[in-house]
Amino acid sequence: MLTLKQALEWGKQELAGSSDTIQADVEILLCHLLACDRSCLYTWPDNKLDEGRLSQFRQCIALRRKGRPVAYITGRKAFWEFSLKVNDSTLIPRPETELLVEQSLSRIPQDQPARILDLGTGSGAIALAIAYERPLCPVTAIEKSGDAMEVARWNTQQLGIENISLLTGNWLSPVSHTRFDIIVSNPPYIAENDPHLETGDVSHEPVTTLASGKDGLDDIRIIIMQAKHHLVDGGWLLLEHGCDQACTIRKILVEQGYSDINTYPDLAGHDRVTEARISTPLR
């Protein structure tokens, strides 16, 4: 049997050269198996793993060495205030996507109802975070993948968030006659031939959640064109996008009649979220 300290060191040695986040990977995997938080690993370093847990830990490390994302190994990913279920049918929520939630919340009054729409909800991360923070607001989340929608439904039920409706469909097609105060989306935005699609965790995620045409903007163009027909007067559209796409997206927004366009950087200083408003919604 190994102690927790020995297991941590063994795991880091095994993952050397195969991950850029070795320390975090080993800690998350071990905490998942032990159902404990990180502090336990260092408060009781001499506690021993039984043979069953040790065998499971070795299997998890082996999967990580092969490149499988930690979130898919554990079936969980932390986002906002939650631990969300994820699997191979969903995009793994990223920390930078919390910026999209933050900017959306800045446009939603805390004491008034507003209609919110999340496009391509995946695991439900964005919609659930907004619904949790704005309980007076009805939030609608749309996802075209039936498998991903099952995950979003499971997360919604487990968190007990009731002001959210989940619809299956492609972008705005399920809400053809409805208008919203805020529309948000983290759509696919990587160019289809981008070599990054073949590297790291991204290579294991559904390509349909990542890639969108030759320049990565096919879906964003569709959303921008469709959203203006579904926003109230003065309604906001907020989009997450790649760090080099802000200028092009701002140009598309202007061409489509949006105004008050702003772009916000993530914690790394990269342009990550762009918002725009429709003053005269189209019929």
Phi and psi restraints in degrees (value plus and minus 20) as a CYANA .aco file:
   2 LEU   PHI    -128.6   -88.6
   2 LEU   PSI     127.3   167.3
   3 THR   PHI     -96.9   -56.9
   3 THR   PSI     147.1   187.1
   4 LEU   PHI     -80.0   -40.0
   4 LEU   PSI     -60.5   -20.5
   5 LYS   PHI     -82.5   -42.5
   5 LYS   PSI     -63.9   -23.9
   6 GLN   PHI     -86.6   -46.6
   6 GLN   PSI     -58.2   -18.2
   7 ALA   PHI     -84.2   -44.2
   7 ALA   PSI     -61.2   -21.2
   8 LEU   PHI     -81.7   -41.7
   8 LEU   PSI     -65.7   -25.7
   9 GLU   PHI     -85.9   -45.9
   9 GLU   PSI     -61.5   -21.5
  10 TRP   PHI     -82.2   -42.2
  10 TRP   PSI     -64.4   -24.4
  11 GLY   PHI     -81.2   -41.2
  11 GLY   PSI     -61.7   -21.7
  12 LYS   PHI     -85.7   -45.7
  12 LYS   PSI     -58.0   -18.0
  13 GLN   PHI     -85.0   -45.0
  13 GLN   PSI     -60.6   -20.6
  14 GLU   PHI     -86.1   -46.1
  14 GLU   PSI     -52.6   -12.6
  15 LEU   PHI    -112.9   -72.9
  15 LEU   PSI     -20.9    19.1
  16 ALA   PHI     -75.9   -35.9
  16 ALA   PSI     106.0   146.0
  17 GLY   PHI      64.7   104.7
  17 GLY   PSI     -25.3    14.7
  18 SER   PHI    -135.0   -95.0
  18 SER   PSI     -20.7    19.3
  19 SER   PHI    -172.8  -132.8
  19 SER   PSI     127.6   167.6
  20 ASP   PHI    -111.6   -71.6
  20 ASP   PSI     -23.4    16.6
  21 THR   PHI    -150.9  -110.9
  21 THR   PSI      30.4    70.4
  22 ILE   PHI     -77.8   -37.8
  22 ILE   PSI     -72.1   -32.1
  23 GLN   PHI     -76.5   -36.5
  23 GLN   PSI     -70.5   -30.5
  24 ALA   PHI     -84.5   -44.5
  24 ALA   PSI     -59.9   -19.9
  25 ASP   PHI     -78.8   -38.8
  25 ASP   PSI     -68.6   -28.6
  26 VAL   PHI     -85.6   -45.6
  26 VAL   PSI     -63.2   -23.2
  27 GLU   PHI     -83.1   -43.1
  27 GLU   PSI     -65.7   -25.7
  28 ILE   PHI     -82.9   -42.9
  28 ILE   PSI     -64.4   -24.4
  29 LEU   PHI     -84.3   -44.3
  29 LEU   PSI     -62.7   -22.7
  30 LEU   PHI     -89.0   -49.0
  30 LEU   PSI     -62.1   -22.1
  31 CYS   PHI     -82.2   -42.2
  31 CYS   PSI     -58.1   -18.1
  32 HIS   PHI     -81.6   -41.6
  32 HIS   PSI     -64.5   -24.5
  33 LEU   PHI     -88.6   -48.6
  33 LEU   PSI     -53.0   -13.0
  34 LEU   PHI    -112.7   -72.7
  34 LEU   PSI     -26.1    13.9
  35 ALA   PHI      33.6    73.6
  35 ALA   PSI      28.7    68.7
  36 CYS   PHI    -155.9  -115.9
  36 CYS   PSI     151.0   191.0
  37 ASP   PHI    -114.7   -74.7
  37 ASP   PSI     152.2   192.2
  38 ARG   PHI     -79.4   -39.4
  38 ARG   PSI     -55.0   -15.0
  39 SER   PHI     -80.8   -40.8
  39 SER   PSI     -50.5   -10.5
  40 CYS   PHI     -82.6   -42.6
  40 CYS   PSI     -54.0   -14.0
  41 LEU   PHI     -83.8   -43.8
  41 LEU   PSI     -51.1   -11.1
  42 TYR   PHI    -124.7   -84.7
  42 TYR   PSI     -33.9     6.1
  43 THR   PHI     -99.3   -59.3
  43 THR   PSI     -56.8   -16.8
  44 TRP   PHI    -145.3  -105.3
  44 TRP   PSI      43.2    83.2
  45 PRO   PHI     -84.7   -44.7
  45 PRO   PSI     -40.5    -0.5
  46 ASP   PHI    -111.9   -71.9
  46 ASP   PSI     -23.7    16.3
  47 ASN   PHI     -81.5   -41.5
  47 ASN   PSI     123.1   163.1
  48 LYS   PHI    -122.5   -82.5
  48 LYS   PSI     125.5   165.5
  49 LEU   PHI    -103.3   -63.3
  49 LEU   PSI     111.8   151.8
  50 ASP   PHI     -92.7   -52.7
  50 ASP   PSI     148.1   188.1
  51 GLU   PHI     -82.0   -42.0
  51 GLU   PSI     -55.3   -15.3
  52 GLY   PHI     -84.3   -44.3
  52 GLY   PSI     -68.7   -28.7
  53 ARG   PHI     -86.5   -46.5
  53 ARG   PSI     -57.7   -17.7
  54 LEU   PHI     -83.6   -43.6
  54 LEU   PSI     -61.5   -21.5
  55 SER   PHI     -82.4   -42.4
  55 SER   PSI     -62.5   -22.5
  56 GLN   PHI     -84.0   -44.0
  56 GLN   PSI     -60.1   -20.1
  57 PHE   PHI     -82.8   -42.8
  57 PHE   PSI     -62.6   -22.6
  58 ARG   PHI     -82.6   -42.6
  58 ARG   PSI     -58.8   -18.8
  59 GLN   PHI     -85.1   -45.1
  59 GLN   PSI     -60.8   -20.8
  60 CYS   PHI     -84.1   -44.1
  60 CYS   PSI     -63.3   -23.3
  61 ILE   PHI     -84.2   -44.2
  61 ILE   PSI     -59.2   -19.2
  62 ALA   PHI     -82.0   -42.0
  62 ALA   PSI     -61.3   -21.3
  63 LEU   PHI     -84.2   -44.2
  63 LEU   PSI     -61.3   -21.3
  64 ARG   PHI     -86.7   -46.7
  64 ARG   PSI     -56.7   -16.7
  65 ARG   PHI     -81.2   -41.2
  65 ARG   PSI     -51.5   -11.5
  66 LYS   PHI    -100.0   -60.0
  66 LYS   PSI     -22.5    17.5
  67 GLY   PHI      81.5   121.5
  67 GLY   PSI     -23.3    16.7
  68 ARG   PHI     -84.7   -44.7
  68 ARG   PSI     111.4   151.4
  69 PRO   PHI     -79.6   -39.6
  69 PRO   PSI     123.3   163.3
  70 VAL   PHI     -77.0   -37.0
  70 VAL   PSI     -59.9   -19.9
  71 ALA   PHI     -82.5   -42.5
  71 ALA   PSI     -53.7   -13.7
  72 TYR   PHI     -97.5   -57.5
  72 TYR   PSI     -47.4    -7.4
  73 ILE   PHI     -90.7   -50.7
  73 ILE   PSI     -65.0   -25.0
  74 THR   PHI    -104.6   -64.6
  74 THR   PSI     -42.6    -2.6
  75 GLY   PHI      55.5    95.5
  75 GLY   PSI      -5.5    34.5
  76 ARG   PHI    -157.8  -117.8
  76 ARG   PSI     132.6   172.6
  77 LYS   PHI    -169.5  -129.5
  77 LYS   PSI     109.7   149.7
  78 ALA   PHI     -94.7   -54.7
  78 ALA   PSI     114.0   154.0
  79 PHE   PHI    -174.9  -134.9
  79 PHE   PSI     109.4   149.4
  80 TRP   PHI      37.7    77.7
  80 TRP   PSI    -141.3  -101.3
  81 GLU   PHI    -118.7   -78.7
  81 GLU   PSI     -10.4    29.6
  82 PHE   PHI    -137.4   -97.4
  82 PHE   PSI     142.9   182.9
  83 SER   PHI    -133.9   -93.9
  83 SER   PSI      86.7   126.7
  84 LEU   PHI    -116.4   -76.4
  84 LEU   PSI     125.6   165.6
  85 LYS   PHI     -93.8   -53.8
  85 LYS   PSI     116.0   156.0
  86 VAL   PHI    -157.8  -117.8
  86 VAL   PSI     137.6   177.6
  87 ASN   PHI    -173.2  -133.2
  87 ASN   PSI    -190.5  -150.5
  88 ASP   PHI     -84.0   -44.0
  88 ASP   PSI     -32.5     7.5
  89 SER   PHI    -108.9   -68.9
  89 SER   PSI     -28.6    11.4
  90 THR   PHI    -139.6   -99.6
  90 THR   PSI     130.0   170.0
  91 LEU   PHI     -86.0   -46.0
  91 LEU   PSI     123.7   163.7
  92 ILE   PHI    -100.9   -60.9
  92 ILE   PSI      99.8   139.8
  93 PRO   PHI     -78.3   -38.3
  93 PRO   PSI     115.8   155.8
  94 ARG   PHI    -124.7   -84.7
  94 ARG   PSI     132.1   172.1
  95 PRO   PHI     -77.9   -37.9
  95 PRO   PSI     -56.5   -16.5
  96 GLU   PHI     -85.3   -45.3
  96 GLU   PSI     -40.8    -0.8
  97 THR   PHI     -90.5   -50.5
  97 THR   PSI     -39.2     0.8
  98 GLU   PHI     -83.1   -43.1
  98 GLU   PSI     -44.5    -4.5
  99 LEU   PHI     -82.9   -42.9
  99 LEU   PSI     -58.9   -18.9
 100 LEU   PHI     -82.3   -42.3
 100 LEU   PSI     -61.3   -21.3
 101 VAL   PHI     -83.9   -43.9
 101 VAL   PSI     -66.5   -26.5
 102 GLU   PHI     -80.0   -40.0
 102 GLU   PSI     -65.6   -25.6
 103 GLN   PHI     -88.5   -48.5
 103 GLN   PSI     -54.6   -14.6
 104 SER   PHI     -84.3   -44.3
 104 SER   PSI     -65.4   -25.4
 105 LEU   PHI     -82.5   -42.5
 105 LEU   PSI     -51.0   -11.0
 106 SER   PHI     -86.9   -46.9
 106 SER   PSI     -38.4     1.6
 107 ARG   PHI    -120.6   -80.6
 107 ARG   PSI     -19.5    20.5
 108 ILE   PHI    -136.5   -96.5
 108 ILE   PSI      95.4   135.4
 109 PRO   PHI     -78.9   -38.9
 109 PRO   PSI     125.5   165.5
 110 GLN   PHI     -97.3   -57.3
 110 GLN   PSI     -44.6    -4.6
 111 ASP   PHI    -131.9   -91.9
 111 ASP   PSI      -6.3    33.7
 112 GLN   PHI    -155.0  -115.0
 112 GLN   PSI     123.4   163.4
 113 PRO   PHI     -92.3   -52.3
 113 PRO   PSI     120.1   160.1
 114 ALA   PHI    -162.2  -122.2
 114 ALA   PSI     124.1   164.1
 115 ARG   PHI    -107.7   -67.7
 115 ARG   PSI     103.8   143.8
 116 ILE   PHI    -137.7   -97.7
 116 ILE   PSI     121.4   161.4
 117 LEU   PHI    -148.9  -108.9
 117 LEU   PSI     109.2   149.2
 118 ASP   PHI    -132.6   -92.6
 118 ASP   PSI     102.0   142.0
 119 LEU   PHI    -120.7   -80.7
 119 LEU   PSI     109.4   149.4
 120 GLY   PHI      51.1    91.1
 120 GLY   PSI      35.6    75.6
 121 THR   PHI     -90.0   -50.0
 121 THR   PSI     -43.4    -3.4
 122 GLY   PHI      40.3    80.3
 122 GLY   PSI    -139.4   -99.4
 123 SER   PHI     -93.4   -53.4
 123 SER   PSI     -27.7    12.3
 124 GLY   PHI      73.9   113.9
 124 GLY   PSI     -14.7    25.3
 125 ALA   PHI     -73.5   -33.5
 125 ALA   PSI     -73.5   -33.5
 126 ILE   PHI     -87.2   -47.2
 126 ILE   PSI     -69.2   -29.2
 127 ALA   PHI     -80.3   -40.3
 127 ALA   PSI     -62.2   -22.2
 128 LEU   PHI     -86.9   -46.9
 128 LEU   PSI     -59.7   -19.7
 129 ALA   PHI     -84.1   -44.1
 129 ALA   PSI     -64.4   -24.4
 130 ILE   PHI     -87.0   -47.0
 130 ILE   PSI     -64.6   -24.6
 131 ALA   PHI     -81.7   -41.7
 131 ALA   PSI     -58.0   -18.0
 132 TYR   PHI     -85.1   -45.1
 132 TYR   PSI     -62.1   -22.1
 133 GLU   PHI    -100.4   -60.4
 133 GLU   PSI     -41.7    -1.7
 134 ARG   PHI    -147.4  -107.4
 134 ARG   PSI      53.6    93.6
 135 PRO   PHI     -84.1   -44.1
 135 PRO   PSI     -38.0     2.0
 136 LEU   PHI    -100.9   -60.9
 136 LEU   PSI     -31.0     9.0
 137 CYS   PHI    -119.6   -79.6
 137 CYS   PSI     107.1   147.1
 138 PRO   PHI     -93.7   -53.7
 138 PRO   PSI     105.9   145.9
 139 VAL   PHI    -133.1   -93.1
 139 VAL   PSI     108.9   148.9
 140 THR   PHI    -129.4   -89.4
 140 THR   PSI     113.7   153.7
 141 ALA   PHI    -144.7  -104.7
 141 ALA   PSI     110.6   150.6
 142 ILE   PHI    -136.0   -96.0
 142 ILE   PSI     117.4   157.4
 143 GLU   PHI    -165.7  -125.7
 143 GLU   PSI     112.3   152.3
 144 LYS   PHI    -103.7   -63.7
 144 LYS   PSI     -43.6    -3.6
 145 SER   PHI    -104.3   -64.3
 145 SER   PSI     102.3   142.3
 146 GLY   PHI     -83.3   -43.3
 146 GLY   PSI     -58.7   -18.7
 147 ASP   PHI     -85.5   -45.5
 147 ASP   PSI     -63.0   -23.0
 148 ALA   PHI     -85.8   -45.8
 148 ALA   PSI     -57.5   -17.5
 149 MET   PHI     -82.5   -42.5
 149 MET   PSI     -55.3   -15.3
 150 GLU   PHI     -81.2   -41.2
 150 GLU   PSI     -58.6   -18.6
 151 VAL   PHI     -86.4   -46.4
 151 VAL   PSI     -64.5   -24.5
 152 ALA   PHI     -81.2   -41.2
 152 ALA   PSI     -60.9   -20.9
 153 ARG   PHI     -83.9   -43.9
 153 ARG   PSI     -62.0   -22.0
 154 TRP   PHI     -81.9   -41.9
 154 TRP   PSI     -66.0   -26.0
 155 ASN   PHI     -82.4   -42.4
 155 ASN   PSI     -61.5   -21.5
 156 THR   PHI     -81.8   -41.8
 156 THR   PSI     -64.9   -24.9
 157 GLN   PHI     -86.9   -46.9
 157 GLN   PSI     -61.9   -21.9
 158 GLN   PHI     -86.2   -46.2
 158 GLN   PSI     -55.3   -15.3
 159 LEU   PHI    -103.3   -63.3
 159 LEU   PSI     -34.5     5.5
 160 GLY   PHI      48.0    88.0
 160 GLY   PSI       8.3    48.3
 161 ILE   PHI    -108.1   -68.1
 161 ILE   PSI     100.7   140.7
 162 GLU   PHI    -122.1   -82.1
 162 GLU   PSI     -36.4     3.6
 163 ASN   PHI    -111.1   -71.1
 163 ASN   PSI      21.7    61.7
 164 ILE   PHI    -158.1  -118.1
 164 ILE   PSI     117.5   157.5
 165 SER   PHI    -139.5   -99.5
 165 SER   PSI     115.0   155.0
 166 LEU   PHI    -131.1   -91.1
 166 LEU   PSI     106.9   146.9
 167 LEU   PHI    -146.4  -106.4
 167 LEU   PSI     120.5   160.5
 168 THR   PHI    -115.6   -75.6
 168 THR   PSI     110.4   150.4
 169 GLY   PHI     145.6   185.6
 169 GLY   PSI     155.8   195.8
 170 ASN   PHI    -118.6   -78.6
 170 ASN   PSI      94.8   134.8
 171 TRP   PHI      30.3    70.3
 171 TRP   PSI    -141.7  -101.7
 172 LEU   PHI    -113.7   -73.7
 172 LEU   PSI     -12.8    27.2
 173 SER   PHI     -79.2   -39.2
 173 SER   PSI     -54.6   -14.6
 174 PRO   PHI     -95.1   -55.1
 174 PRO   PSI     -28.0    12.0
 175 VAL   PHI    -146.2  -106.2
 175 VAL   PSI      29.0    69.0
 176 SER   PHI     -81.8   -41.8
 176 SER   PSI     -44.6    -4.6
 177 HIS   PHI    -139.5   -99.5
 177 HIS   PSI       4.2    44.2
 178 THR   PHI    -139.6   -99.6
 178 THR   PSI     123.5   163.5
 179 ARG   PHI    -135.3   -95.3
 179 ARG   PSI     130.6   170.6
 180 PHE   PHI    -149.6  -109.6
 180 PHE   PSI     135.5   175.5
 181 ASP   PHI    -100.6   -60.6
 181 ASP   PSI     -53.8   -13.8
 182 ILE   PHI    -157.4  -117.4
 182 ILE   PSI     112.2   152.2
 183 ILE   PHI    -140.8  -100.8
 183 ILE   PSI     107.1   147.1
 184 VAL   PHI    -144.6  -104.6
 184 VAL   PSI     133.0   173.0
 185 SER   PHI    -181.7  -141.7
 185 SER   PSI     121.3   161.3
 186 ASN   PHI    -134.2   -94.2
 186 ASN   PSI      60.5   100.5
 187 PRO   PHI    -104.6   -64.6
 187 PRO   PSI     152.1   192.1
 188 PRO   PHI     -79.8   -39.8
 188 PRO   PSI     115.1   155.1
 189 TYR   PHI    -165.6  -125.6
 189 TYR   PSI      -1.3    38.7
 190 ILE   PHI    -116.6   -76.6
 190 ILE   PSI     119.6   159.6
 191 ALA   PHI     -82.5   -42.5
 191 ALA   PSI     121.0   161.0
 192 GLU   PHI     -83.7   -43.7
 192 GLU   PSI     -42.1    -2.1
 193 ASN   PHI    -124.8   -84.8
 193 ASN   PSI      -7.1    32.9
 194 ASP   PHI     -85.7   -45.7
 194 ASP   PSI     106.0   146.0
 195 PRO   PHI     -83.0   -43.0
 195 PRO   PSI     -39.3     0.7
 196 HIS   PHI     -84.2   -44.2
 196 HIS   PSI     -40.1    -0.1
 197 LEU   PHI     -86.2   -46.2
 197 LEU   PSI     -36.9     3.1
 198 GLU   PHI    -122.4   -82.4
 198 GLU   PSI     -11.8    28.2
 199 THR   PHI    -143.0  -103.0
 199 THR   PSI     134.4   174.4
 200 GLY   PHI      36.1    76.1
 200 GLY   PSI    -174.1  -134.1
 201 ASP   PHI     -80.4   -40.4
 201 ASP   PSI     -53.2   -13.2
 202 VAL   PHI     -76.8   -36.8
 202 VAL   PSI     -54.5   -14.5
 203 SER   PHI     -86.3   -46.3
 203 SER   PSI     -35.0     5.0
 204 HIS   PHI    -121.3   -81.3
 204 HIS   PSI     -28.8    11.2
 205 GLU   PHI    -108.2   -68.2
 205 GLU   PSI     137.4   177.4
 206 PRO   PHI     -80.2   -40.2
 206 PRO   PSI     104.0   144.0
 207 VAL   PHI     -82.2   -42.2
 207 VAL   PSI     -46.6    -6.6
 208 THR   PHI     -88.0   -48.0
 208 THR   PSI     -38.6     1.4
 209 THR   PHI    -110.8   -70.8
 209 THR   PSI     -24.4    15.6
 210 LEU   PHI    -138.0   -98.0
 210 LEU   PSI     -69.7   -29.7
 211 ALA   PHI    -118.6   -78.6
 211 ALA   PSI     126.7   166.7
 212 SER   PHI    -173.2  -133.2
 212 SER   PSI      58.8    98.8
 213 GLY   PHI      60.2   100.2
 213 GLY   PSI    -197.2  -157.2
 214 LYS   PHI     -83.7   -43.7
 214 LYS   PSI     -56.0   -16.0
 215 ASP   PHI    -128.8   -88.8
 215 ASP   PSI     -15.1    24.9
 216 GLY   PHI      61.0   101.0
 216 GLY   PSI     -15.4    24.6
 217 LEU   PHI    -133.2   -93.2
 217 LEU   PSI     -11.9    28.1
 218 ASP   PHI     -76.4   -36.4
 218 ASP   PSI     -69.2   -29.2
 219 ASP   PHI     -90.9   -50.9
 219 ASP   PSI     -56.3   -16.3
 220 ILE   PHI     -83.4   -43.4
 220 ILE   PSI     -59.3   -19.3
 221 ARG   PHI     -81.2   -41.2
 221 ARG   PSI     -64.0   -24.0
 222 ILE   PHI     -81.7   -41.7
 222 ILE   PSI     -66.1   -26.1
 223 ILE   PHI     -82.1   -42.1
 223 ILE   PSI     -65.4   -25.4
 224 ILE   PHI     -80.2   -40.2
 224 ILE   PSI     -62.6   -22.6
 225 MET   PHI     -89.8   -49.8
 225 MET   PSI     -58.6   -18.6
 226 GLN   PHI    -100.0   -60.0
 226 GLN   PSI     -56.5   -16.5
 227 ALA   PHI     -81.7   -41.7
 227 ALA   PSI     -53.5   -13.5
 228 LYS   PHI     -84.9   -44.9
 228 LYS   PSI     -39.8     0.2
 229 HIS   PHI    -105.8   -65.8
 229 HIS   PSI     -24.2    15.8
 230 HIS   PHI    -146.6  -106.6
 230 HIS   PSI      -7.3    32.7
 231 LEU   PHI    -126.7   -86.7
 231 LEU   PSI     122.7   162.7
 232 VAL   PHI     -91.1   -51.1
 232 VAL   PSI     149.0   189.0
 233 ASP   PHI     -79.0   -39.0
 233 ASP   PSI     101.0   141.0
 234 GLY   PHI      65.4   105.4
 234 GLY   PSI     -13.2    26.8
 235 GLY   PHI     -91.4   -51.4
 235 GLY   PSI     135.3   175.3
 236 TRP   PHI    -131.1   -91.1
 236 TRP   PSI     121.1   161.1
 237 LEU   PHI    -132.5   -92.5
 237 LEU   PSI     108.6   148.6
 238 LEU   PHI    -145.6  -105.6
 238 LEU   PSI     109.5   149.5
 239 LEU   PHI    -148.3  -108.3
 239 LEU   PSI     114.6   154.6
 240 GLU   PHI    -105.4   -65.4
 240 GLU   PSI     127.0   167.0
 241 HIS   PHI    -176.0  -136.0
 241 HIS   PSI     155.6   195.6
 242 GLY   PHI     -91.2   -51.2
 242 GLY   PSI     139.2   179.2
 243 CYS   PHI     -87.3   -47.3
 243 CYS   PSI     -38.1     1.9
 244 ASP   PHI    -130.3   -90.3
 244 ASP   PSI      -3.6    36.4
 245 GLN   PHI    -129.1   -89.1
 245 GLN   PSI     -24.8    15.2
 246 ALA   PHI     -79.5   -39.5
 246 ALA   PSI     -65.8   -25.8
 247 CYS   PHI     -81.4   -41.4
 247 CYS   PSI     -64.4   -24.4
 248 THR   PHI     -85.0   -45.0
 248 THR   PSI     -62.1   -22.1
 249 ILE   PHI     -85.4   -45.4
 249 ILE   PSI     -60.9   -20.9
 250 ARG   PHI     -81.5   -41.5
 250 ARG   PSI     -59.4   -19.4
 251 LYS   PHI     -84.0   -44.0
 251 LYS   PSI     -63.8   -23.8
 252 ILE   PHI     -81.8   -41.8
 252 ILE   PSI     -61.7   -21.7
 253 LEU   PHI     -81.6   -41.6
 253 LEU   PSI     -64.0   -24.0
 254 VAL   PHI     -82.2   -42.2
 254 VAL   PSI     -64.4   -24.4
 255 GLU   PHI     -81.4   -41.4
 255 GLU   PSI     -49.6    -9.6
 256 GLN   PHI    -113.0   -73.0
 256 GLN   PSI     -11.8    28.2
 257 GLY   PHI      71.6   111.6
 257 GLY   PSI      -8.2    31.8
 258 TYR   PHI    -102.9   -62.9
 258 TYR   PSI     139.6   179.6
 259 SER   PHI    -159.7  -119.7
 259 SER   PSI    -197.3  -157.3
 260 ASP   PHI      29.8    69.8
 260 ASP   PSI      30.6    70.6
 261 ILE   PHI    -106.2   -66.2
 261 ILE   PSI     108.4   148.4
 262 ASN   PHI    -154.3  -114.3
 262 ASN   PSI     124.1   164.1
 263 THR   PHI    -141.2  -101.2
 263 THR   PSI     118.3   158.3
 264 TYR   PHI    -141.3  -101.3
 264 TYR   PSI     119.0   159.0
 265 PRO   PHI    -105.8   -65.8
 265 PRO   PSI     133.8   173.8
 266 ASP   PHI    -103.4   -63.4
 266 ASP   PSI    -194.4  -154.4
 267 LEU   PHI     -85.8   -45.8
 267 LEU   PSI     -40.6    -0.6
 268 ALA   PHI    -106.4   -66.4
 268 ALA   PSI     -21.0    19.0
 269 GLY   PHI      67.6   107.6
 269 GLY   PSI     -12.3    27.7
 270 HIS   PHI    -112.2   -72.2
 270 HIS   PSI     117.4   157.4
 271 ASP   PHI     -76.2   -36.2
 271 ASP   PSI     106.4   146.4
 272 ARG   PHI    -154.4  -114.4
 272 ARG   PSI     -51.5   -11.5
 273 VAL   PHI    -152.9  -112.9
 273 VAL   PSI     111.7   151.7
 274 THR   PHI    -142.3  -102.3
 274 THR   PSI     115.9   155.9
 275 GLU   PHI    -140.4  -100.4
 275 GLU   PSI     135.0   175.0
 276 ALA   PHI    -176.6  -136.6
 276 ALA   PSI     140.2   180.2
 277 ARG   PHI    -145.5  -105.5
 277 ARG   PSI     126.7   166.7
 278 ILE   PHI    -125.1   -85.1
 278 ILE   PSI     101.8   141.8
 279 SER   PHI    -111.2   -71.2
 279 SER   PSI     -50.8   -10.8
 280 THR   PHI    -147.5  -107.5
 280 THR   PSI      70.3   110.3
 281 PRO   PHI     -80.8   -40.8
 281 PRO   PSI     122.8   162.8
 282 LEU   PHI    -104.3   -64.3
 282 LEU   PSI     130.2   170.2
